[in-house]
Amino acid sequence: MILTLALASTGILHAEPRANERIALALSGQNCSLHRQAIAKTLSQVPGVIRIDMDLIDGHILIDRIQDQRTAADFQTIINGSLPSDAQCRAEVMESCISADPMPPSHAH
């Protein structure tokens, strides 16, 4: 009984699920289309990523993730670090109007 009360008071027993959040990154450069599959594969292996959409908006990556897992800058670094040094493609954080609600997790990858 004491253990149950302790777990409940810390939120472990009845933890509320964290909300999903969408991050938008723009891809810029001449040969980004050559790296789409590698980028998607890299992102799909990042813990907390629920869904990746590279088709909804041309030249952009929309990443649905568990809130408070990683920042947009983290994803920018992950993508840019995974590209070959001679790739003429870079990911940049979007601080703009792509604010559509995250897609449900049932449509993952």
N, C-alpha and C positions, 0 to 999 in steps of 0.2 A: 504494500500500500504506500509506504513512504517512497519507494522507488518510482511508482507510478506518478505520485504527486510531484516529485522532483523532475521527472521527464516532462510532464505536462507544463510545469512552470517555466521550463527552459525552451519550450516550443518543439522539442524533439519528438514527443509523442504525437502531437496533432499539428505538425508543421504545415503552414499554408504554402501551397506551391508558389514559386516565384513567377512573376509575369514574364511573358516573352517581350522582346524588344527588337525592333528592326534597325539595322545599321545599313547605310547606303554608301557605297564606294564607287567612284568613277574610275574607269580604266582609260588611260590615255597613252597614245603611241601608235606607231605604224603597224606593229605585228601582234597586237593583243589577241586577235582571234586565233593565232597559232598556239596560245598558251591557255585557252579556256579550260580544256580538260584537266590540265595539271593544276590550275588554280582551284577548280571545283574539287578535285581529289584532295588537295592540301587542306582546304577549308572543311571538308567533310570529316576530317580526322581531328579537328579541334574540339576538345570537350566543351559542351554547352551549346554547340551549333545545332539548331533544330532543322533549319531549311536554308538552302542556297538557291537563289533564282538569278540566273545570268541572262534570261531571255525577256523578262517583263519590260525592261527599259534598255534599249540599245546602248552599249558602252558602259553599263553599270552592273554592279553586283549588289544584290539585296540579300542581306544575311539576317535571318531570324535566329535569335539566340536567347538563352536564358538570361534574364536581366542580372546585372552585376557580375557577370562572368568575365568578360573582356571588353575593353573599350574599342571604339572605332580605330583609334591610333594603333592598338594592338593588332587588329586585323590588317591594317595597312602595312605594318611591319612584317607580319607573317607572309602576306602575299608578295611584297617586294623582295623579301628575303628568299622566297622559294623560286623566284625567276632567275634564269641564267643571267650572268653579268652582262652579256651582250644583247639581252632582250631589249627591244625598243618598246617597252610597255611598262607602265607604272600605275599603281593604284593610289588614289587620292581620296581622302575623307570628304564626304559631301556634308556640308552644313546647311542644307537648303530645304527645298519644298517636298522632298519625297517623304511623306508622312503617312502613307496608307497604313492601316492597321496590319500587324503581322498576320501572316497566313496561319491557319490552324496546323498544329503539328502532324495531323493525320496525312498531310500532303508532303511529308518529308522526302527530300532528295528525289 
